[in-house]
Amino acid sequence: MRRTEHVQFNVRSAFARERAHELAKSTGMTVVQVVEDALRGYVPPGSVGATGRLVRRGPILVMPADGAKISQAAADEALNRVREGDMDD
């Protein structure tokens, strides 16, 4: 008969311990389930998780364009025309 593996993880942070117990009580989960769920969902700062077709542009993710590129001047001109109500093209 195999012996079961006993794994122990000690948390020395009073805040983490209290918060994990609060979450377990409010969700009906065990403390272990709360910690495992939190660790599965954690993405360290600076790394990008799976984003599908989105690409990073500075601090945000955007959908890449499939058409021709537009210059900043052309985009500004189009925005100004819309703002002024001049849409006769």
C-alpha distances in whole Angstrom, upper triangle without the diagonal:
4,7,9,12,15,19,22,25,28,32,35,37,38,40,37,35,37,38,34,34,38,36,33,35,38,36,33,30,28,29,26,27,31,30,28,31,33,32,32,35,37,39,40,44,46,43,44,41,42,45,46,49,50,52,52,56,56,54,54,52,55,55,57,60,60,64,67,67,69,71,71,75,74,71,74,77,75,73,77,78,76,77,80,80,82,80,82,81
4,6,9,12,15,19,22,25,28,31,34,36,37,34,32,35,35,31,32,35,34,31,33,36,33,31,28,26,26,23,25,28,27,25,28,30,28,28,32,33,35,37,40,42,40,40,38,38,42,43,46,47,48,49,52,52,50,50,49,51,52,53,57,57,61,64,63,66,68,67,71,71,68,70,73,72,70,74,75,73,73,77,77,79,77,79,78
4,6,9,12,15,19,22,25,28,31,32,34,31,29,32,32,29,29,32,31,28,31,34,32,29,26,23,24,21,23,26,25,23,26,28,27,27,31,31,34,35,39,41,38,39,37,38,41,43,46,47,48,48,51,51,49,49,48,51,51,53,57,57,61,64,63,65,67,67,70,70,68,69,73,71,69,73,75,72,73,76,76,78,76,79,78
4,6,9,13,16,19,22,25,28,29,31,27,25,28,29,25,25,29,28,25,27,30,28,26,23,20,20,17,19,22,21,19,23,25,23,24,27,28,31,32,36,38,36,36,34,35,38,40,43,44,45,45,48,48,46,46,45,48,48,50,54,55,58,61,60,62,64,64,67,67,64,66,69,68,66,69,71,69,69,73,73,75,73,76,74
4,6,10,13,16,19,23,25,27,28,25,23,26,27,23,24,27,26,24,26,29,27,25,22,19,19,15,18,20,19,17,21,22,21,21,25,25,28,29,32,35,32,34,31,33,36,38,41,42,42,42,46,45,43,43,42,45,46,48,51,53,56,59,58,60,61,61,65,65,62,64,67,65,64,67,69,67,67,71,71,72,71,74,72
4,7,10,13,16,19,22,23,25,22,20,23,24,21,21,25,24,21,24,27,25,23,20,17,16,13,16,19,17,16,20,21,20,21,24,25,27,28,32,34,32,34,32,33,36,38,42,42,43,42,45,45,42,43,42,45,46,48,52,53,57,59,58,60,61,61,64,65,62,63,67,65,63,67,69,66,66,70,70,72,70,74,72
4,7,10,13,16,19,21,22,19,17,21,21,18,19,23,22,20,22,25,24,22,19,16,14,11,14,16,14,13,17,18,16,18,21,21,24,24,28,30,29,30,28,30,34,36,39,39,39,39,42,41,39,39,39,42,43,45,49,50,54,56,55,57,58,57,61,61,58,60,63,62,60,63,65,63,63,67,67,69,67,71,69
4,6,10,13,15,17,19,16,14,18,19,16,17,20,20,18,21,24,23,21,18,15,13,10,14,15,13,13,17,17,16,18,21,21,23,24,27,30,28,30,29,31,34,36,40,39,40,39,42,41,38,39,39,42,43,46,49,51,55,57,55,57,58,57,61,61,58,59,63,62,60,63,65,62,62,66,67,68,67,70,69
4,7,10,12,14,16,13,12,15,16,13,15,18,18,17,20,22,21,21,18,14,12,10,13,13,10,11,15,15,13,16,19,18,20,20,24,26,26,28,26,29,32,34,38,37,37,36,39,37,35,36,36,39,41,43,47,49,52,54,53,54,55,54,58,58,55,56,60,59,56,59,62,59,59,63,64,66,64,68,67
4,6,9,11,13,11,9,13,15,13,14,17,18,17,19,22,22,22,19,15,12,11,15,15,12,14,17,16,15,18,20,19,22,21,24,27,27,29,28,31,34,36,40,38,39,37,40,38,35,36,37,40,42,45,48,51,54,56,54,55,56,55,58,59,56,57,60,59,57,60,62,60,59,63,64,66,65,69,68
4,6,8,10,7,7,10,11,10,12,15,15,15,18,20,20,21,18,15,12,12,15,13,11,13,16,14,14,17,19,17,20,20,22,25,25,27,27,30,32,35,38,37,37,35,38,36,33,34,35,38,41,43,47,49,52,54,52,53,54,52,56,57,53,54,58,57,54,57,60,57,57,60,61,63,63,66,65
4,6,9,8,8,11,13,12,14,16,17,18,20,22,23,23,21,18,15,15,18,17,14,17,19,17,17,21,22,20,22,21,23,26,27,29,29,32,35,38,41,39,39,37,39,37,34,35,36,40,43,45,49,51,54,56,54,55,55,53,56,58,54,55,59,58,55,58,61,58,57,61,62,64,64,67,67
4,5,5,6,9,10,11,12,14,15,17,18,20,21,22,20,18,14,15,18,16,13,17,18,16,16,20,20,18,21,20,21,25,26,28,28,31,33,36,39,37,37,35,37,34,31,33,34,38,40,43,46,49,52,54,51,52,52,50,54,55,52,52,56,55,52,55,58,55,54,58,59,61,61,64,64
4,6,5,6,8,10,11,12,14,15,17,18,20,21,20,18,14,16,18,16,15,18,19,17,18,22,22,20,23,22,24,27,28,30,30,33,35,38,41,39,39,37,39,36,33,34,36,39,42,45,48,51,54,55,53,54,54,52,55,56,53,53,57,56,53,56,58,56,55,58,60,62,62,65,65
4,5,5,6,8,10,10,12,14,15,16,18,20,18,17,14,16,17,14,13,17,18,15,16,20,19,18,21,20,21,25,26,28,27,30,32,35,38,36,36,34,36,33,30,31,33,36,39,42,45,48,51,52,50,51,51,49,52,53,50,50,53,53,50,52,55,52,51,55,56,58,58,62,61
4,6,5,6,9,10,10,12,14,15,16,18,16,14,11,12,14,11,10,13,14,12,13,16,16,15,18,18,19,23,24,25,25,28,29,33,36,34,34,32,34,32,29,30,31,34,37,40,43,46,49,51,49,49,50,48,51,52,49,49,53,52,49,52,54,52,51,55,55,58,57,61,60
4,6,5,6,9,10,11,12,14,16,16,15,12,9,11,13,11,10,14,15,13,15,18,18,18,21,21,23,27,27,28,27,30,32,35,38,37,37,35,38,36,32,33,34,38,40,43,46,49,52,54,52,53,53,51,55,56,52,53,56,55,52,55,57,55,54,58,59,61,60,64,64
4,6,5,6,9,10,11,12,14,15,14,13,10,13,15,12,12,16,16,15,17,20,20,19,22,23,24,28,29,30,29,32,33,36,39,37,38,36,38,36,33,34,35,38,40,43,47,49,52,54,53,53,54,52,55,56,52,52,56,55,52,54,57,54,53,57,58,60,60,63,63
4,5,5,6,8,10,11,12,14,13,12,10,12,13,10,10,14,14,12,14,17,17,16,20,20,22,25,26,27,26,28,30,33,36,34,35,33,35,33,30,30,31,34,37,40,43,46,49,51,49,49,50,48,51,52,49,49,52,51,48,51,53,51,50,53,54,56,56,59,59
4,5,5,6,9,10,11,12,10,9,6,9,10,7,7,11,11,10,12,15,15,15,19,20,22,25,25,26,25,27,29,32,35,33,34,33,35,34,30,31,31,34,37,40,43,45,49,51,49,50,51,49,52,53,49,50,53,52,49,52,54,52,51,55,55,58,57,60,60
4,5,5,6,9,10,10,9,8,6,10,11,9,10,13,14,13,16,18,18,19,22,23,26,29,29,30,28,30,32,35,38,37,38,36,39,37,34,34,35,38,40,43,46,49,52,54,52,53,54,52,56,56,52,53,56,55,52,55,57,54,53,57,58,60,59,63,63
4,5,5,6,9,10,10,10,9,12,13,10,12,15,15,14,17,19,19,19,23,24,25,29,29,30,28,30,32,34,37,36,37,36,38,36,33,33,33,37,39,42,45,48,51,53,51,52,53,51,54,54,51,51,54,53,50,53,55,52,51,54,55,58,57,60,61
4,5,5,6,8,8,9,8,11,10,7,10,12,11,11,14,16,15,16,20,22,23,27,27,27,25,27,28,31,34,32,34,33,35,34,30,30,31,33,35,39,42,44,47,50,48,49,50,48,51,52,48,49,52,50,48,50,52,49,49,52,53,55,54,58,58
4,6,5,6,5,5,5,9,8,6,9,12,11,12,15,16,16,18,21,23,26,29,28,29,26,28,30,32,35,34,36,35,38,37,33,33,33,36,37,41,44,46,49,52,51,51,53,51,54,54,51,52,55,53,51,53,55,52,52,55,56,58,57,61,60
4,6,5,7,8,8,12,11,10,13,15,15,15,18,20,20,21,25,27,29,32,32,32,30,31,33,35,38,37,39,38,40,39,36,35,35,38,40,43,46,49,52,54,53,54,55,53,56,56,53,53,57,55,52,55,57,54,53,56,57,59,58,62,62
4,6,8,10,11,14,13,11,14,16,15,15,18,19,19,20,24,26,28,31,31,30,28,30,31,33,36,35,37,36,38,37,34,33,33,36,37,41,44,46,49,52,51,51,52,51,54,54,50,51,54,52,49,52,53,50,49,53,53,56,55,58,59
4,5,9,10,12,10,9,12,14,12,13,16,17,17,19,22,25,27,30,29,29,26,27,28,30,34,33,35,34,37,36,33,32,32,34,35,39,42,44,47,50,49,49,51,49,53,52,49,50,53,51,48,51,53,49,49,53,52,55,54,57,57
4,7,9,12,10,10,13,14,13,15,18,18,19,21,25,27,29,33,31,31,28,29,31,33,36,35,38,37,40,39,36,35,35,37,38,42,45,47,50,52,52,53,54,53,56,56,52,53,56,54,52,54,56,53,52,56,56,59,57,61,60
4,7,8,6,6,10,11,10,12,15,15,16,18,22,24,27,30,29,29,26,27,29,31,34,34,36,35,38,38,34,34,33,36,37,40,43,45,48,51,50,51,53,52,55,55,51,52,55,53,51,54,56,53,53,56,56,59,57,60,60
4,5,5,6,9,10,11,12,14,15,17,18,22,24,27,30,29,29,27,28,30,33,36,35,37,37,39,39,35,35,35,38,39,42,45,47,50,53,52,53,55,53,57,57,53,55,58,56,53,57,58,55,55,59,59,61,60,63,63
4,5,5,6,9,10,11,12,14,16,17,20,22,25,28,27,28,26,27,30,32,36,35,36,35,38,37,34,34,34,37,38,41,45,47,50,52,51,52,53,52,56,56,52,53,57,55,53,56,58,55,54,58,58,61,59,63,62
4,5,5,6,8,10,11,12,14,15,19,21,24,27,26,26,24,26,28,31,34,33,35,34,37,36,33,33,33,36,37,40,44,45,49,51,50,52,53,52,55,55,52,53,57,55,53,56,58,55,55,59,59,61,60,63,62
4,5,5,6,8,10,10,12,14,18,20,23,26,25,25,22,23,26,28,32,31,33,32,35,35,32,31,31,34,35,38,41,43,46,49,48,49,51,50,53,53,50,51,54,52,50,53,55,52,52,56,56,58,57,60,59
4,6,5,6,9,10,11,12,16,18,21,24,23,23,21,23,25,27,31,30,31,30,33,32,29,29,29,32,33,36,40,42,45,47,46,47,49,47,51,51,47,49,52,50,48,51,53,50,50,54,54,56,55,58,58
4,5,5,6,9,10,11,14,16,19,22,21,22,20,22,24,27,30,29,30,29,32,31,28,28,28,31,33,36,39,41,45,47,46,47,48,47,50,51,47,48,52,50,48,51,53,51,50,54,55,57,55,59,58
4,5,5,6,9,10,13,15,19,22,20,20,18,20,22,25,28,28,29,28,31,31,28,28,27,30,32,34,38,40,43,45,44,46,47,46,50,50,47,48,51,50,48,51,53,50,50,54,54,56,55,58,57
4,5,5,6,9,12,15,18,21,19,19,16,18,20,22,26,25,27,26,29,29,26,25,25,28,29,32,35,37,40,43,42,43,45,44,47,47,44,45,49,47,45,48,50,47,47,51,51,53,52,55,54
4,6,5,6,10,12,15,18,17,17,15,17,20,22,26,24,25,25,27,27,23,23,23,26,28,31,34,36,40,42,41,42,43,42,45,46,42,43,47,45,43,46,48,46,45,49,50,52,50,54,53
4,5,5,9,10,14,17,15,16,14,16,19,22,25,24,25,24,27,26,23,23,23,26,28,30,34,36,40,42,40,42,43,42,46,46,43,44,47,46,44,47,49,47,47,51,51,53,51,55,54
4,6,8,11,15,17,15,15,12,14,16,19,22,22,23,23,26,26,23,23,22,25,26,28,32,34,37,39,38,40,41,41,44,44,41,43,46,44,43,46,48,45,46,49,50,51,50,53,52
4,6,10,13,15,13,13,10,12,14,17,20,19,20,20,23,23,20,19,19,22,23,26,29,31,35,37,36,37,39,38,41,41,38,40,43,41,39,43,44,42,42,46,46,48,46,50,49
4,6,9,12,11,11,10,13,15,18,21,20,20,19,22,21,18,18,18,22,23,26,30,32,35,37,36,37,38,37,40,41,38,39,42,41,39,42,44,42,42,46,46,48,47,50,49
4,6,9,7,8,7,10,13,16,19,17,17,16,18,18,15,15,15,19,21,23,27,29,32,34,32,34,35,34,37,38,35,36,40,38,37,40,42,40,40,44,44,46,45,48,47
4,6,6,8,9,13,15,18,21,19,18,16,18,17,15,16,16,20,23,24,28,31,33,35,33,34,35,34,37,38,35,36,40,39,37,40,43,41,41,45,46,47,46,49,48
4,6,8,10,14,15,19,20,18,16,14,16,14,11,13,15,18,21,23,26,29,32,33,31,32,32,31,34,35,32,33,37,36,35,37,40,38,38,42,43,44,43,47,45
4,7,10,13,14,17,19,16,14,11,13,11,10,12,13,17,19,20,24,27,29,30,28,29,29,28,32,33,30,31,35,35,33,36,38,37,37,41,42,43,42,45,44
4,7,10,11,15,16,14,13,11,14,13,11,13,13,16,18,19,23,25,28,30,28,29,30,29,33,34,31,33,36,35,34,37,39,38,38,42,43,44,42,45,44
4,7,8,11,13,11,10,9,12,12,11,11,10,13,15,16,20,22,25,27,25,27,28,27,31,31,29,31,34,33,32,35,37,35,36,39,40,41,40,42,41
4,6,9,12,11,11,11,15,15,14,13,11,14,15,17,21,23,26,28,27,29,30,30,33,33,31,33,36,34,33,36,38,36,37,41,41,42,40,43,42
4,6,9,9,10,12,15,17,15,14,11,13,14,15,19,20,24,26,26,28,29,29,33,33,30,32,35,34,33,36,38,36,37,40,40,41,39,42,40
4,6,5,7,9,13,15,14,11,8,10,10,12,16,17,21,23,22,24,26,26,30,29,26,29,32,30,29,32,34,32,33,36,36,37,35,38,36
4,6,8,11,15,17,17,14,10,11,9,11,14,15,19,22,21,24,26,27,30,29,26,29,32,30,29,33,34,32,33,37,36,37,35,37,35
4,7,10,13,16,16,13,10,9,6,7,10,11,15,18,18,20,23,23,27,26,23,26,28,26,26,30,31,29,31,34,34,34,32,34,32
4,7,9,12,12,10,6,5,5,7,10,12,16,18,17,19,21,21,25,24,21,24,27,25,24,28,29,27,28,32,32,33,31,33,31
4,6,10,10,8,5,6,6,7,10,13,16,17,16,18,19,19,23,23,20,23,26,24,24,27,29,28,29,32,32,33,31,34,32
4,6,7,6,4,6,9,9,13,16,18,19,17,18,19,19,23,23,20,22,26,25,24,27,29,28,28,32,33,33,32,35,33
4,6,6,6,7,10,10,12,16,17,18,15,16,16,15,19,20,17,19,22,22,21,24,26,25,26,29,30,31,30,32,31
4,6,8,10,13,13,16,20,21,21,18,19,18,17,21,22,19,20,24,24,22,25,28,27,27,30,32,32,32,34,33
4,7,10,14,15,18,21,23,24,21,21,21,19,23,24,21,22,26,25,23,26,29,28,27,31,32,33,33,36,35
4,7,10,12,15,19,21,21,19,20,20,19,22,23,20,21,24,23,22,25,27,25,25,29,30,31,30,33,32
4,7,9,13,16,18,20,18,19,20,19,23,23,20,22,25,23,22,25,27,26,26,30,30,31,30,33,31
4,6,9,12,15,16,15,16,17,17,20,20,17,19,22,20,19,23,24,23,24,27,28,28,27,29,28
4,6,9,12,14,14,15,17,18,21,20,17,20,22,20,20,24,25,23,24,28,28,28,26,28,27
4,7,9,11,11,13,15,16,19,18,16,19,21,20,20,23,24,23,25,28,28,28,26,28,26
4,6,8,8,10,13,15,18,16,14,17,19,17,18,21,22,21,23,26,26,25,23,25,22
4,7,9,12,15,17,20,17,16,20,21,19,20,24,24,23,25,28,27,27,24,25,23
4,7,9,13,15,17,15,14,18,19,17,18,22,21,21,24,26,25,24,21,22,20
4,6,10,13,15,12,12,16,17,15,18,20,20,20,23,25,25,23,21,22,19
4,7,10,12,10,10,14,15,14,16,19,19,19,22,24,24,23,21,22,19
4,7,8,6,7,10,11,10,12,15,16,16,18,20,21,20,18,19,17
4,5,5,6,9,10,11,12,14,16,17,18,20,21,20,19,21,18
4,5,5,6,9,10,11,12,14,15,16,18,20,19,19,21,19
4,5,5,6,9,10,11,12,14,15,16,18,17,17,19,17
4,5,5,6,9,10,11,12,14,15,17,15,14,16,14
4,5,5,6,9,10,11,12,14,15,15,14,16,15
4,5,5,6,9,10,10,12,14,14,14,16,16
4,5,5,6,9,10,11,12,11,11,13,12
4,5,5,6,9,10,11,9,9,11,10
4,5,5,6,9,10,10,10,13,13
4,5,5,6,8,9,10,13,13
4,5,5,6,5,6,9,10
4,5,5,6,6,10,11
4,6,8,9,13,14
4,6,8,11,14
4,6,9,12
4,6,8
4,6
4
